[in-house]
Amino acid sequence: MSIDPAEYAGLREIADRLPGIGQAMGIPIHLPVDPRTGTGIVPDEPGYTSRTEFAFGNTVTVGPWPLDTGVLRAYT
């Protein structure tokens, strides 16, 4: 499944804010997801200069851990 970046502007905006917010709160790793669309973003470390977009059902790496996002459920 491909993800159209135009559809996820809101999620991108949140992800853009999270590095500063998360670091200020002492949260080293975060995984913004949108259950309405069944998608998410993994900010790449260090510095969160890039990100990997995914659809629920993909396996992604979050920090040192692989995560099977097939266990995440979208709103129906």
MARVEXZA-73039 format. One record per atom (N, C-alpha, C): x, y, z; atom name; residue in three letters; residue number from 1. Coordinates in nm, 4 decimals, m for minus. Example, Ala and Ser with C-alpha at 12.3 -4.5 7.8 and 13.67 -1.06 7.14 Angstrom:
REM MARVEXZA-73039
rec c1:1.3190 c2:m0.5690 c3:0.7800 atomo:N residuo:ala num:1
rec c1:1.2300 c2:m0.4500 c3:0.7800 atomo:CA residuo:ala num:1
rec c1:1.3200 c2:m0.3300 c3:0.7800 atomo:C residuo:ala num:1
rec c1:1.2850 c2:m0.2250 c3:0.7080 atomo:N residuo:ser num:2
rec c1:1.3670 c2:m0.1060 c3:0.7140 atomo:CA residuo:ser num:2
rec c1:1.2900 c2:0.0030 c3:0.7870 atomo:C residuo:ser num:2
This chain:
REM MARVEXZA-73039
rec c1:0.0846 c2:m0.1169 c3:0.0000 atomo:N residuo:met num:1
rec c1:0.0000 c2:0.0000 c3:0.0000 atomo:CA residuo:met num:1
rec c1:0.0897 c2:0.1240 c3:0.0000 atomo:C residuo:met num:1
rec c1:0.0614 c2:0.2178 c3:m0.0865 atomo:N residuo:ser num:2
rec c1:0.1376 c2:0.3428 c3:m0.0856 atomo:CA residuo:ser num:2
rec c1:0.0589 c2:0.4489 c3:m0.0095 atomo:C residuo:ser num:2
rec c1:0.1302 c2:0.5432 c3:0.0448 atomo:N residuo:ile num:3
rec c1:0.0686 c2:0.6487 c3:0.1240 atomo:CA residuo:ile num:3
rec c1:0.0825 c2:0.7803 c3:0.0497 atomo:C residuo:ile num:3
rec c1:m0.0288 c2:0.8468 c3:0.0268 atomo:N residuo:asp num:4
rec c1:m0.0284 c2:0.9757 c3:m0.0406 atomo:CA residuo:asp num:4
rec c1:0.0023 c2:1.0843 c3:0.0630 atomo:C residuo:asp num:4
rec c1:0.1194 c2:1.1487 c3:0.0543 atomo:N residuo:pro num:5
rec c1:0.1575 c2:1.2488 c3:0.1541 atomo:CA residuo:pro num:5
rec c1:0.0575 c2:1.3625 c3:0.1680 atomo:C residuo:pro num:5
rec c1:m0.0154 c2:1.3933 c3:0.0613 atomo:N residuo:ala num:6
rec c1:m0.1132 c2:1.5030 c3:0.0691 atomo:CA residuo:ala num:6
rec c1:m0.2262 c2:1.4705 c3:0.1663 atomo:C residuo:ala num:6
rec c1:m0.2565 c2:1.3430 c3:0.1845 atomo:N residuo:glu num:7
rec c1:m0.3662 c2:1.3042 c3:0.2731 atomo:CA residuo:glu num:7
rec c1:m0.3287 c2:1.3099 c3:0.4209 atomo:C residuo:glu num:7
rec c1:m0.2005 c2:1.3219 c3:0.4507 atomo:N residuo:tyr num:8
rec c1:m0.1573 c2:1.3097 c3:0.5888 atomo:CA residuo:tyr num:8
rec c1:m0.0881 c2:1.4351 c3:0.6410 atomo:C residuo:tyr num:8
rec c1:m0.1306 c2:1.5498 c3:0.5923 atomo:N residuo:ala num:9
rec c1:m0.0692 c2:1.6763 c3:0.6337 atomo:CA residuo:ala num:9
rec c1:m0.0838 c2:1.6969 c3:0.7840 atomo:C residuo:ala num:9
rec c1:m0.1980 c2:1.6629 c3:0.8398 atomo:N residuo:gly num:10
rec c1:m0.2190 c2:1.6798 c3:0.9835 atomo:CA residuo:gly num:10
rec c1:m0.1251 c2:1.5931 c3:1.0653 atomo:C residuo:gly num:10
rec c1:m0.1076 c2:1.4695 c3:1.0238 atomo:N residuo:leu num:11
rec c1:m0.0170 c2:1.3786 c3:1.0934 atomo:CA residuo:leu num:11
rec c1:0.1268 c2:1.4268 c3:1.0807 atomo:C residuo:leu num:11
rec c1:0.1623 c2:1.4764 c3:0.9644 atomo:N residuo:arg num:12
rec c1:0.2970 c2:1.5314 c3:0.9455 atomo:CA residuo:arg num:12
rec c1:0.3201 c2:1.6511 c3:1.0364 atomo:C residuo:arg num:12
rec c1:0.2195 c2:1.7357 c3:1.0490 atomo:N residuo:glu num:13
rec c1:0.2323 c2:1.8543 c3:1.1349 atomo:CA residuo:glu num:13
rec c1:0.2569 c2:1.8128 c3:1.2798 atomo:C residuo:glu num:13
rec c1:0.1837 c2:1.7137 c3:1.3253 atomo:N residuo:ile num:14
rec c1:0.2034 c2:1.6635 c3:1.4616 atomo:CA residuo:ile num:14
rec c1:0.3432 c2:1.6048 c3:1.4760 atomo:C residuo:ile num:14
rec c1:0.3846 c2:1.5246 c3:1.3797 atomo:N residuo:ala num:15
rec c1:0.5172 c2:1.4631 c3:1.3862 atomo:CA residuo:ala num:15
rec c1:0.6268 c2:1.5686 c3:1.3858 atomo:C residuo:ala num:15
rec c1:0.6060 c2:1.6765 c3:1.3131 atomo:N residuo:asp num:16
rec c1:0.7053 c2:1.7834 c3:1.3101 atomo:CA residuo:asp num:16
rec c1:0.7196 c2:1.8502 c3:1.4466 atomo:C residuo:asp num:16
rec c1:0.6117 c2:1.8567 c3:1.5222 atomo:N residuo:arg num:17
rec c1:0.6159 c2:1.9206 c3:1.6546 atomo:CA residuo:arg num:17
rec c1:0.6690 c2:1.8275 c3:1.7634 atomo:C residuo:arg num:17
rec c1:0.6486 c2:1.6980 c3:1.7474 atomo:N residuo:leu num:18
rec c1:0.6813 c2:1.6036 c3:1.8530 atomo:CA residuo:leu num:18
rec c1:0.8276 c2:1.5972 c3:1.8939 atomo:C residuo:leu num:18
rec c1:0.9242 c2:1.6072 c3:1.8018 atomo:N residuo:pro num:19
rec c1:1.0622 c2:1.5976 c3:1.8495 atomo:CA residuo:pro num:19
rec c1:1.0930 c2:1.6986 c3:1.9597 atomo:C residuo:pro num:19
rec c1:1.0566 c2:1.8238 c3:1.9413 atomo:N residuo:gly num:20
rec c1:1.0819 c2:1.9246 c3:2.0440 atomo:CA residuo:gly num:20
rec c1:1.0001 c2:1.9000 c3:2.1693 atomo:C residuo:gly num:20
rec c1:0.8737 c2:1.8655 c3:2.1511 atomo:N residuo:ile num:21
rec c1:0.7862 c2:1.8394 c3:2.2655 atomo:CA residuo:ile num:21
rec c1:0.8334 c2:1.7149 c3:2.3390 atomo:C residuo:ile num:21
rec c1:0.8588 c2:1.6083 c3:2.2637 atomo:N residuo:gly num:22
rec c1:0.9018 c2:1.4827 c3:2.3251 atomo:CA residuo:gly num:22
rec c1:1.0330 c2:1.4961 c3:2.3990 atomo:C residuo:gly num:22
rec c1:1.1298 c2:1.5645 c3:2.3393 atomo:N residuo:gln num:23
rec c1:1.2586 c2:1.5826 c3:2.4049 atomo:CA residuo:gln num:23
rec c1:1.2423 c2:1.6659 c3:2.5311 atomo:C residuo:gln num:23
rec c1:1.1601 c2:1.7684 c3:2.5258 atomo:N residuo:ala num:24
rec c1:1.1387 c2:1.8527 c3:2.6433 atomo:CA residuo:ala num:24
rec c1:1.0741 c2:1.7740 c3:2.7568 atomo:C residuo:ala num:24
rec c1:0.9914 c2:1.6756 c3:2.7221 atomo:N residuo:met num:25
rec c1:0.9235 c2:1.5948 c3:2.8237 atomo:CA residuo:met num:25
rec c1:1.0030 c2:1.4707 c3:2.8612 atomo:C residuo:met num:25
rec c1:1.1203 c2:1.4519 c3:2.8000 atomo:N residuo:gly num:26
rec c1:1.2020 c2:1.3352 c3:2.8309 atomo:CA residuo:gly num:26
rec c1:1.1568 c2:1.2094 c3:2.7602 atomo:C residuo:gly num:26
rec c1:1.0828 c2:1.2230 c3:2.6496 atomo:N residuo:ile num:27
rec c1:1.0365 c2:1.1077 c3:2.5733 atomo:CA residuo:ile num:27
rec c1:1.1334 c2:1.0872 c3:2.4574 atomo:C residuo:ile num:27
rec c1:1.2190 c2:0.9852 c3:2.4644 atomo:N residuo:pro num:28
rec c1:1.3217 c2:0.9696 c3:2.3618 atomo:CA residuo:pro num:28
rec c1:1.2699 c2:0.9140 c3:2.2294 atomo:C residuo:pro num:28
rec c1:1.1625 c2:0.8330 c3:2.2327 atomo:N residuo:ile num:29
rec c1:1.1104 c2:0.7681 c3:2.1130 atomo:CA residuo:ile num:29
rec c1:0.9588 c2:0.7836 c3:2.1113 atomo:C residuo:ile num:29
rec c1:0.9056 c2:0.8190 c3:1.9960 atomo:N residuo:his num:30
rec c1:0.7608 c2:0.8295 c3:1.9831 atomo:CA residuo:his num:30
rec c1:0.7172 c2:0.7727 c3:1.8488 atomo:C residuo:his num:30
rec c1:0.5914 c2:0.7385 c3:1.8391 atomo:N residuo:leu num:31
rec c1:0.5364 c2:0.6791 c3:1.7184 atomo:CA residuo:leu num:31
rec c1:0.3983 c2:0.7389 c3:1.6937 atomo:C residuo:leu num:31
rec c1:0.3908 c2:0.8489 c3:1.6185 atomo:N residuo:pro num:32
rec c1:0.2591 c2:0.9059 c3:1.5896 atomo:CA residuo:pro num:32
rec c1:0.1821 c2:0.8163 c3:1.4923 atomo:C residuo:pro num:32
rec c1:0.0584 c2:0.7832 c3:1.5289 atomo:N residuo:val num:33
rec c1:m0.0268 c2:0.7031 c3:1.4419 atomo:CA residuo:val num:33
rec c1:m0.1611 c2:0.7739 c3:1.4253 atomo:C residuo:val num:33
rec c1:m0.2255 c2:0.7464 c3:1.3138 atomo:N residuo:asp num:34
rec c1:m0.3579 c2:0.8011 c3:1.2863 atomo:CA residuo:asp num:34
rec c1:m0.4529 c2:0.6856 c3:1.2620 atomo:C residuo:asp num:34
rec c1:m0.5305 c2:0.6462 c3:1.3640 atomo:N residuo:pro num:35
rec c1:m0.6203 c2:0.5321 c3:1.3470 atomo:CA residuo:pro num:35
rec c1:m0.7348 c2:0.5598 c3:1.2502 atomo:C residuo:pro num:35
rec c1:m0.7581 c2:0.6860 c3:1.2166 atomo:N residuo:arg num:36
rec c1:m0.8632 c2:0.7179 c3:1.1189 atomo:CA residuo:arg num:36
rec c1:m0.8233 c2:0.6720 c3:0.9795 atomo:C residuo:arg num:36
rec c1:m0.6930 c2:0.6797 c3:0.9486 atomo:N residuo:thr num:37
rec c1:m0.6451 c2:0.6432 c3:0.8156 atomo:CA residuo:thr num:37
rec c1:m0.5648 c2:0.5140 c3:0.8147 atomo:C residuo:thr num:37
rec c1:m0.5314 c2:0.4607 c3:0.9331 atomo:N residuo:gly num:38
rec c1:m0.4521 c2:0.3386 c3:0.9408 atomo:CA residuo:gly num:38
rec c1:m0.3083 c2:0.3593 c3:0.8979 atomo:C residuo:gly num:38
rec c1:m0.2525 c2:0.4761 c3:0.9323 atomo:N residuo:thr num:39
rec c1:m0.1156 c2:0.5094 c3:0.8942 atomo:CA residuo:thr num:39
rec c1:m0.0400 c2:0.5652 c3:1.0135 atomo:C residuo:thr num:39
rec c1:0.0900 c2:0.5773 c3:0.9975 atomo:N residuo:gly num:40
rec c1:0.1728 c2:0.6365 c3:1.1015 atomo:CA residuo:gly num:40
rec c1:0.3056 c2:0.6828 c3:1.0456 atomo:C residuo:gly num:40
rec c1:0.3849 c2:0.7421 c3:1.1342 atomo:N residuo:ile num:41
rec c1:0.5161 c2:0.7952 c3:1.0978 atomo:CA residuo:ile num:41
rec c1:0.6164 c2:0.7542 c3:1.2046 atomo:C residuo:ile num:41
rec c1:0.7310 c2:0.7023 c3:1.1603 atomo:N residuo:val num:42
rec c1:0.8429 c2:0.6747 c3:1.2500 atomo:CA residuo:val num:42
rec c1:0.9487 c2:0.7808 c3:1.2235 atomo:C residuo:val num:42
rec c1:0.9683 c2:0.8763 c3:1.3164 atomo:N residuo:pro num:43
rec c1:1.0771 c2:0.9727 c3:1.2975 atomo:CA residuo:pro num:43
rec c1:1.2107 c2:0.9008 c3:1.3107 atomo:C residuo:pro num:43
rec c1:1.3000 c2:0.9241 c3:1.2161 atomo:N residuo:asp num:44
rec c1:1.4314 c2:0.8614 c3:1.2201 atomo:CA residuo:asp num:44
rec c1:1.5203 c2:0.9349 c3:1.3195 atomo:C residuo:asp num:44
rec c1:1.6054 c2:0.8598 c3:1.3868 atomo:N residuo:glu num:45
rec c1:1.6972 c2:0.9193 c3:1.4830 atomo:CA residuo:glu num:45
rec c1:1.8372 c2:0.9185 c3:1.4263 atomo:C residuo:glu num:45
rec c1:1.9301 c2:0.9958 c3:1.4673 atomo:N residuo:pro num:46
rec c1:1.9146 c2:1.1039 c3:1.5640 atomo:CA residuo:pro num:46
rec c1:1.8669 c2:1.2324 c3:1.4956 atomo:C residuo:pro num:46
rec c1:1.8111 c2:1.3197 c3:1.5717 atomo:N residuo:gly num:47
rec c1:1.7742 c2:1.4515 c3:1.5238 atomo:CA residuo:gly num:47
rec c1:1.6424 c2:1.4599 c3:1.4501 atomo:C residuo:gly num:47
rec c1:1.5784 c2:1.3466 c3:1.4228 atomo:N residuo:tyr num:48
rec c1:1.4492 c2:1.3464 c3:1.3555 atomo:CA residuo:tyr num:48
rec c1:1.4511 c2:1.4278 c3:1.2268 atomo:C residuo:tyr num:48
rec c1:1.5599 c2:1.4139 c3:1.1496 atomo:N residuo:thr num:49
rec c1:1.5725 c2:1.4906 c3:1.0268 atomo:CA residuo:thr num:49
rec c1:1.4947 c2:1.4290 c3:0.9112 atomo:C residuo:thr num:49
rec c1:1.4541 c2:1.3043 c3:0.9249 atomo:N residuo:ser num:50
rec c1:1.3715 c2:1.2400 c3:0.8236 atomo:CA residuo:ser num:50
rec c1:1.2738 c2:1.1466 c3:0.8942 atomo:C residuo:ser num:50
rec c1:1.1841 c2:1.0893 c3:0.8170 atomo:N residuo:arg num:51
rec c1:1.0838 c2:1.0010 c3:0.8770 atomo:CA residuo:arg num:51
rec c1:1.0442 c2:0.8926 c3:0.7783 atomo:C residuo:arg num:51
rec c1:0.9914 c2:0.7850 c3:0.8337 atomo:N residuo:thr num:52
rec c1:0.9424 c2:0.6742 c3:0.7527 atomo:CA residuo:thr num:52
rec c1:0.7922 c2:0.6645 c3:0.7739 atomo:C residuo:thr num:52
rec c1:0.7166 c2:0.6723 c3:0.6659 atomo:N residuo:glu num:53
rec c1:0.5722 c2:0.6585 c3:0.6746 atomo:CA residuo:glu num:53
rec c1:0.5358 c2:0.5120 c3:0.6577 atomo:C residuo:glu num:53
rec c1:0.4281 c2:0.4691 c3:0.7238 atomo:N residuo:phe num:54
rec c1:0.3863 c2:0.3299 c3:0.7117 atomo:CA residuo:phe num:54
rec c1:0.2347 c2:0.3194 c3:0.7180 atomo:C residuo:phe num:54
rec c1:0.1855 c2:0.2091 c3:0.6669 atomo:N residuo:ala num:55
rec c1:0.0448 c2:0.1735 c3:0.6784 atomo:CA residuo:ala num:55
rec c1:0.0335 c2:0.0612 c3:0.7808 atomo:C residuo:ala num:55
rec c1:m0.0761 c2:0.0592 c3:0.8562 atomo:N residuo:phe num:56
rec c1:m0.0975 c2:m0.0483 c3:0.9517 atomo:CA residuo:phe num:56
rec c1:m0.0865 c2:m0.1806 c3:0.8768 atomo:C residuo:phe num:56
rec c1:m0.0152 c2:m0.2749 c3:0.9350 atomo:N residuo:gly num:57
rec c1:0.0090 c2:m0.4048 c3:0.8725 atomo:CA residuo:gly num:57
rec c1:0.1548 c2:m0.4231 c3:0.8356 atomo:C residuo:gly num:57
rec c1:0.2283 c2:m0.3129 c3:0.8221 atomo:N residuo:asn num:58
rec c1:0.3713 c2:m0.3197 c3:0.7929 atomo:CA residuo:asn num:58
rec c1:0.4477 c2:m0.3445 c3:0.9224 atomo:C residuo:asn num:58
rec c1:0.5694 c2:m0.3974 c3:0.9106 atomo:N residuo:thr num:59
rec c1:0.6595 c2:m0.4063 c3:1.0244 atomo:CA residuo:thr num:59
rec c1:0.7578 c2:m0.2913 c3:1.0134 atomo:C residuo:thr num:59
rec c1:0.7671 c2:m0.2116 c3:1.1203 atomo:N residuo:val num:60
rec c1:0.8566 c2:m0.0959 c3:1.1215 atomo:CA residuo:val num:60
rec c1:0.9511 c2:m0.1081 c3:1.2404 atomo:C residuo:val num:60
rec c1:1.0623 c2:m0.0364 c3:1.2345 atomo:N residuo:thr num:61
rec c1:1.1565 c2:m0.0347 c3:1.3450 atomo:CA residuo:thr num:61
rec c1:1.1399 c2:0.0956 c3:1.4206 atomo:C residuo:thr num:61
rec c1:1.1135 c2:0.0843 c3:1.5498 atomo:N residuo:val num:62
rec c1:1.0956 c2:0.2001 c3:1.6375 atomo:CA residuo:val num:62
rec c1:1.2060 c2:0.1919 c3:1.7423 atomo:C residuo:val num:62
rec c1:1.3039 c2:0.2824 c3:1.7317 atomo:N residuo:gly num:63
rec c1:1.4212 c2:0.2705 c3:1.8175 atomo:CA residuo:gly num:63
rec c1:1.4894 c2:0.1391 c3:1.7851 atomo:C residuo:gly num:63
rec c1:1.5208 c2:0.0578 c3:1.8858 atomo:N residuo:pro num:64
rec c1:1.5853 c2:m0.0707 c3:1.8594 atomo:CA residuo:pro num:64
rec c1:1.4865 c2:m0.1865 c3:1.8385 atomo:C residuo:pro num:64
rec c1:1.3545 c2:m0.1579 c3:1.8395 atomo:N residuo:trp num:65
rec c1:1.2553 c2:m0.2647 c3:1.8387 atomo:CA residuo:trp num:65
rec c1:1.1789 c2:m0.2723 c3:1.7071 atomo:C residuo:trp num:65
rec c1:1.1621 c2:m0.3941 c3:1.6529 atomo:N residuo:pro num:66
rec c1:1.0706 c2:m0.4112 c3:1.5394 atomo:CA residuo:pro num:66
rec c1:0.9276 c2:m0.4136 c3:1.5931 atomo:C residuo:pro num:66
rec c1:0.8374 c2:m0.3513 c3:1.5208 atomo:N residuo:leu num:67
rec c1:0.6975 c2:m0.3463 c3:1.5623 atomo:CA residuo:leu num:67
rec c1:0.6100 c2:m0.3909 c3:1.4467 atomo:C residuo:leu num:67
rec c1:0.5323 c2:m0.4962 c3:1.4692 atomo:N residuo:asp num:68
rec c1:0.4360 c2:m0.5421 c3:1.3699 atomo:CA residuo:asp num:68
rec c1:0.3113 c2:m0.4563 c3:1.3867 atomo:C residuo:asp num:68
rec c1:0.2905 c2:m0.3641 c3:1.2951 atomo:N residuo:thr num:69
rec c1:0.1775 c2:m0.2726 c3:1.3087 atomo:CA residuo:thr num:69
rec c1:0.0458 c2:m0.3369 c3:1.2677 atomo:C residuo:thr num:69
rec c1:0.0499 c2:m0.4642 c3:1.2321 atomo:N residuo:gly num:70
rec c1:m0.0731 c2:m0.5370 c3:1.2035 atomo:CA residuo:gly num:70
rec c1:m0.1620 c2:m0.5512 c3:1.3269 atomo:C residuo:gly num:70
rec c1:m0.1054 c2:m0.5331 c3:1.4456 atomo:N residuo:val num:71
rec c1:m0.1847 c2:m0.5404 c3:1.5684 atomo:CA residuo:val num:71
rec c1:m0.2591 c2:m0.4096 c3:1.5952 atomo:C residuo:val num:71
rec c1:m0.2217 c2:m0.3027 c3:1.5254 atomo:N residuo:leu num:72
rec c1:m0.2897 c2:m0.1745 c3:1.5416 atomo:CA residuo:leu num:72
rec c1:m0.4190 c2:m0.1780 c3:1.4608 atomo:C residuo:leu num:72
rec c1:m0.5237 c2:m0.1189 c3:1.5131 atomo:N residuo:arg num:73
rec c1:m0.6530 c2:m0.1218 c3:1.4462 atomo:CA residuo:arg num:73
rec c1:m0.6948 c2:0.0192 c3:1.4056 atomo:C residuo:arg num:73
rec c1:m0.7439 c2:0.0288 c3:1.2845 atomo:N residuo:ala num:74
rec c1:m0.7973 c2:0.1555 c3:1.2351 atomo:CA residuo:ala num:74
rec c1:m0.9425 c2:0.1683 c3:1.2797 atomo:C residuo:ala num:74
rec c1:m0.9892 c2:0.2919 c3:1.2919 atomo:N residuo:tyr num:75
rec c1:m1.1317 c2:0.3135 c3:1.3195 atomo:CA residuo:tyr num:75
rec c1:m1.2124 c2:0.2628 c3:1.2025 atomo:C residuo:tyr num:75
rec c1:m1.3260 c2:0.2067 c3:1.2329 atomo:N residuo:thr num:76
rec c1:m1.4113 c2:0.1578 c3:1.1240 atomo:CA residuo:thr num:76
rec c1:m1.5451 c2:0.2269 c3:1.1266 atomo:C residuo:thr num:76
